[in-house]
Amino acid sequence: MVRELSAESPESSEPGPAQRSVQAAVRTVVLGEFSTRALFAARLCETDAHLRGEDLSETGRELLDDQLMQLQLRRITDPAADPGLFQVVEGDGEHLVVLRAAYRDEVTGKLVLAGHLRRQREAPPGQCPEEREDSGRAERGQ
């Protein structure tokens, strides 16, 4: 838009006061829109994170998933995928349990909401190699 307005201007290639004013106005509007989107994305991610732990209907889950997808917000539940998106908030031990997913804005690549992890001494169910073997046998009908 700024380029179009500048091209239509009969002034020289040097931006004049009118062009600088238009550029500043456009810049202000664009930054305002980014700020509004960031605030909405953060609230949506907080809502999704809170309701994931609740007894939410399938319709409710689909609605939240659809909103996240439309805004290109990604819910990350595996800390191994990107450990920098998670922070340990409690516990001791070598095993990690996800308390809250992390959310990343795929448009900007920025973290919207950090995931929370708890450390614990014992591996959570489903993370021990023996349990994975047992569940694999059960899936194959053995």
N, C-alpha and C positions, 0 to 999 in steps of 0.2 A: 504494500500500500504506500509506504514511504517513497519507494522508487517511482511508482506511477505518479504520485503527486510532484516529485522532484522533476520528472521528465516533462511534465506539463508546464512547469514553471519557466517563464521566459528569462529568468535570471541566469547569470553565468554559472559555471560548474562549481564555483564556491558556494557552499550552502549559506543562504542569507538568513536573517532573523525568522522569516516565515517558515523556511524549511526546517530550521533547528527547532522551532516551536512544534511543528508537526511531528518530527522525529521524537521529541520528548513526550508528546501526548501519546503516540503509539507505544512507546517503550513503557509508559506508565500503565496503559491498558493491558498490555501483554503480561507485565509483571503481576498486576492485580489478578489476572485470570490464572496464572500459575499458582499464586498464593491461595486463591479460592479452591482450586483443584486439590492442592496439597492438604488443605484443612479438611475437605470433604473426604479425601482418600484416607486420611488418618482416622476420622470418625467411623468410616465404614469398616476399616480394619479392626478397630477397637470393638465395634459391635460384633463383627464376625468372630473374633477371638473369644469374646465373652459368651456368646451364644453357642459356640462349638461344644462347650462343656455342659450345656443344659440339655434338657429333653426337648429338642427342637424337632418339629415335624419335617417330613421329607420335603414338603412344599416350601417351608421356611429355608431349609438348606439350599434348595434349588434357586430360590430368589436371591439369597446372599451370594451363591456361586455365580449366578448370572451377572449381578452387579459388579463383583470383583473382575469378572472376565471383560465386561464392557469398559471398565476403567483401566484395563490391563494391569491389574494388581495381582501378584502371585503369592499364594499362601505356601510357605515352605515348612514342612514338618520334619525334615531330615537334617539334623545339624551337620552331618557329614557332607552334605551337598554344598554348604557354604558356612563354615563355622563362624565367620565374622558377623553373621546375622543374628547370632545367639549370645546370650550372656547367662552365666551361672548365677542363680539368685539364692540358692540354699543348698545345704547338705555337704557331706564328706564322702569320699570314695572315688573309685575310678570309672564307674558306670554312670551314664547320663540318661535322664528321663526328660522328655519334652513336656513342660508344663503349659506352654503357650507357643503356638506357631509364630514364625516370623513372616513379615509381609514386605515384598519389594515391589516398587513401581517399575514395571517393565518399560515404560516410556522414558523415564529419566535414569533408570538403573539404581536409584537411591533407595535406601532402607526407609520404609514407612513406619514400621513397628517392629522392634526387636523381639526375637523369640526368647523365652525363658526356659532355663534348664535347671534340673535338680541333680546333684551328685548323690550317688548311693553306693554302698559297699557291694551289694549283690546285684547281679544282672537282672534286669526286668524280665518278666515272662516273654518268651519268644526271641530272646537275644542270646541265649546259651546255645552253643553248637549242638549239644545233645538234643535240645528241644526242637531245633530246626530239623534235625534228622528224623525225629519222631513225627513231627507234623508232616514232613515230606512223605513218610511211609503211610500215614493216615490218608493223605490226599490220593495216593496211588492205590489205596485199598489193601495195604499189606498189614 
